[in-house]
Amino acid sequence: MTPTERTAQESTKAEDAATEECSEASTPVERMRSPFRLLLLGGVALLAISAVAIALVSNFGEKKRKEAKVPAYDVTYTVTGTTNVSVSVQKGGGVALPGGEISPSKLPWTKHIAMPADGTPPTMDILLGEKGGHAECTLIIRGRLASRSVAEGTFGRATCSAEAPTTAPSTAP
């Protein structure tokens, strides 16, 4: 055999071996075992796990925000005077607070309430009886006078109402 024939024969054997390898690697099992494919599948799995984790964390954060308490502020309702009165304490918009409709037996009368800072104004109405007289209502919000009103005479009426804070008190000096 001449050197040229040997080279041609070796070349043919190499081509046959390469064809055989390609046909073996063409099976679905061999394609899945290739390192590139495994790396690709691992990346896809990692992305899926990350997406699920992000969804769970963001859902948990939403629940925490919903469960967070609305800031509150202190309101002191006070009635002073010389006669008996009917007192109606409201959260605003006509919504009576628990124990909101009362007739105190003695004046001065005071009630402290922690109101949610949701923008609904605190309101108090006082109504004198047919004997008349004099009575005054005050609303104190966060320690400061927010509203004062006076009722006088027969069936005299007064309303104290103030704008409600919508935020927690500032801690700045």
C-alpha positions as CSV (number, residue, x, y, z in Angstrom):
1,M,0.0,0.0,0.0
2,T,1.3,3.4,-0.9
3,P,1.4,6.2,1.6
4,T,-1.4,8.0,-0.2
5,E,-3.6,4.9,-0.1
6,R,-3.0,4.6,3.7
7,T,-3.9,8.2,4.3
8,A,-7.1,7.8,2.3
9,Q,-8.0,4.6,4.2
10,E,-7.3,6.2,7.6
11,S,-9.3,9.2,6.5
12,T,-12.2,6.9,5.6
13,K,-12.0,5.1,9.0
14,A,-12.0,8.5,10.8
15,E,-15.1,9.6,8.9
16,D,-16.8,6.3,9.7
17,A,-16.0,6.7,13.4
18,A,-17.3,10.3,13.4
19,T,-20.5,9.3,11.7
20,E,-20.9,6.5,14.2
21,E,-20.4,9.0,17.1
22,C,-22.9,11.4,15.6
23,S,-25.5,8.8,15.1
24,E,-25.0,7.6,18.8
25,A,-25.2,11.2,20.1
26,S,-28.3,11.8,18.0
27,T,-30.4,9.5,20.3
28,P,-32.6,11.5,22.8
29,V,-30.8,10.0,25.8
30,E,-27.4,11.1,24.5
31,R,-28.7,14.6,23.7
32,M,-30.0,14.9,27.3
33,R,-26.7,13.8,28.8
34,S,-24.6,16.3,27.0
35,P,-23.1,18.8,29.5
36,F,-24.5,21.8,27.7
37,R,-28.0,20.5,27.9
38,L,-27.7,19.7,31.6
39,L,-26.4,23.2,32.2
40,L,-29.4,24.6,30.3
41,L,-31.9,22.5,32.2
42,G,-30.3,23.5,35.5
43,G,-30.6,27.2,34.5
44,V,-34.2,26.8,33.6
45,A,-34.9,25.0,36.9
46,L,-33.1,27.8,38.9
47,L,-35.2,30.4,37.1
48,A,-38.4,28.6,38.0
49,I,-37.5,28.3,41.6
50,S,-36.5,31.9,41.8
51,A,-39.8,33.0,40.3
52,V,-41.7,31.0,42.8
53,A,-39.6,32.4,45.7
54,I,-40.2,36.0,44.5
55,A,-43.9,35.4,44.2
56,L,-44.1,34.0,47.7
57,V,-42.0,36.8,49.2
58,S,-44.0,39.6,47.5
59,N,-47.3,37.9,48.6
60,F,-46.1,37.8,52.1
61,G,-45.1,41.5,52.0
62,E,-48.6,42.4,50.7
63,K,-50.2,40.5,53.7
64,K,-47.9,42.3,56.1
65,R,-48.8,45.7,54.6
66,K,-52.5,44.9,54.9
67,E,-52.2,43.7,58.5
68,A,-50.3,46.9,59.4
69,K,-52.2,49.0,61.8
70,V,-53.6,52.4,60.7
71,P,-51.9,55.1,62.7
72,A,-54.1,56.5,65.5
73,Y,-54.4,59.8,67.3
74,D,-55.8,60.7,70.7
75,V,-59.0,62.7,71.0
76,T,-60.5,64.0,74.2
77,Y,-64.1,65.0,74.1
78,T,-65.2,67.3,77.0
79,V,-68.5,68.9,77.9
80,T,-68.8,71.5,80.7
81,G,-71.8,73.6,81.8
82,T,-74.5,74.4,84.2
83,T,-77.3,72.1,83.0
84,N,-78.0,68.6,81.8
85,V,-77.2,67.9,78.2
86,S,-77.5,65.1,75.6
87,V,-74.1,64.3,74.0
88,S,-73.6,62.5,70.7
89,V,-70.1,61.5,69.9
90,Q,-69.4,60.6,66.4
91,K,-66.4,59.4,64.3
92,G,-67.7,61.6,61.5
93,G,-70.1,61.1,58.7
94,G,-72.8,60.3,61.2
95,V,-71.1,57.1,62.5
96,A,-71.6,56.9,66.2
97,L,-68.7,55.6,68.4
98,P,-69.4,52.9,70.9
99,G,-71.3,54.5,73.8
100,G,-71.7,57.6,71.5
101,E,-75.2,58.7,72.5
102,I,-75.2,59.6,76.2
103,S,-76.7,61.9,78.8
104,P,-74.1,62.5,81.5
105,S,-75.5,62.8,85.0
106,K,-72.7,65.2,86.0
107,L,-70.8,67.9,84.2
108,P,-67.9,68.2,83.4
109,W,-67.9,65.1,81.3
110,T,-64.8,63.8,79.5
111,K,-64.1,60.8,77.2
112,H,-60.7,59.8,75.7
113,I,-60.6,57.8,72.4
114,A,-57.8,56.6,70.2
115,M,-59.2,57.4,66.7
116,P,-57.8,55.8,63.5
117,A,-56.0,58.4,61.3
118,D,-58.1,57.5,58.3
119,G,-59.2,61.1,57.5
120,T,-62.6,60.9,59.1
121,P,-63.2,63.9,61.4
122,P,-64.2,63.5,65.0
123,T,-67.5,65.2,65.9
124,M,-69.5,65.9,69.0
125,D,-73.0,67.4,69.3
126,I,-74.5,68.7,72.5
127,L,-78.2,69.5,73.0
128,L,-79.7,71.3,75.9
129,G,-83.2,70.4,77.3
130,E,-86.3,72.5,77.5
131,K,-85.0,74.1,80.7
132,G,-82.2,75.6,78.7
133,G,-79.0,76.7,80.3
134,H,-75.4,76.9,79.2
135,A,-72.9,74.2,78.0
136,E,-69.7,74.1,76.1
137,C,-68.0,71.3,74.1
138,T,-64.4,71.0,73.3
139,L,-62.3,68.6,71.2
140,I,-58.7,68.2,72.0
141,I,-56.5,66.3,69.4
142,R,-53.0,65.2,70.4
143,G,-53.1,67.6,73.4
144,R,-54.1,70.7,71.4
145,L,-57.5,72.4,71.3
146,A,-59.0,71.6,67.9
147,S,-62.6,72.8,68.4
148,R,-64.8,74.7,70.9
149,S,-68.5,75.5,70.7
150,V,-71.2,76.9,73.1
151,A,-74.9,76.0,73.4
152,E,-77.3,78.3,75.3
153,G,-81.0,78.7,75.9
154,T,-83.9,76.4,75.5
155,F,-83.0,73.4,73.3
156,G,-79.7,75.1,72.6
157,R,-77.3,73.1,70.4
158,A,-73.6,73.1,69.7
159,T,-71.3,71.1,67.5
160,C,-67.6,70.5,67.9
161,S,-65.9,69.1,64.8
162,A,-62.2,69.1,63.7
163,E,-60.1,68.0,60.8
164,A,-58.6,64.6,61.5
165,P,-54.9,64.0,61.1
166,T,-54.1,61.4,58.5
167,T,-50.6,60.6,59.7
168,A,-48.9,59.6,62.9
169,P,-47.5,62.5,65.0
170,S,-44.1,63.7,64.0
171,T,-41.2,63.2,66.3
172,A,-39.4,66.3,65.1
173,P,-38.8,69.1,67.7
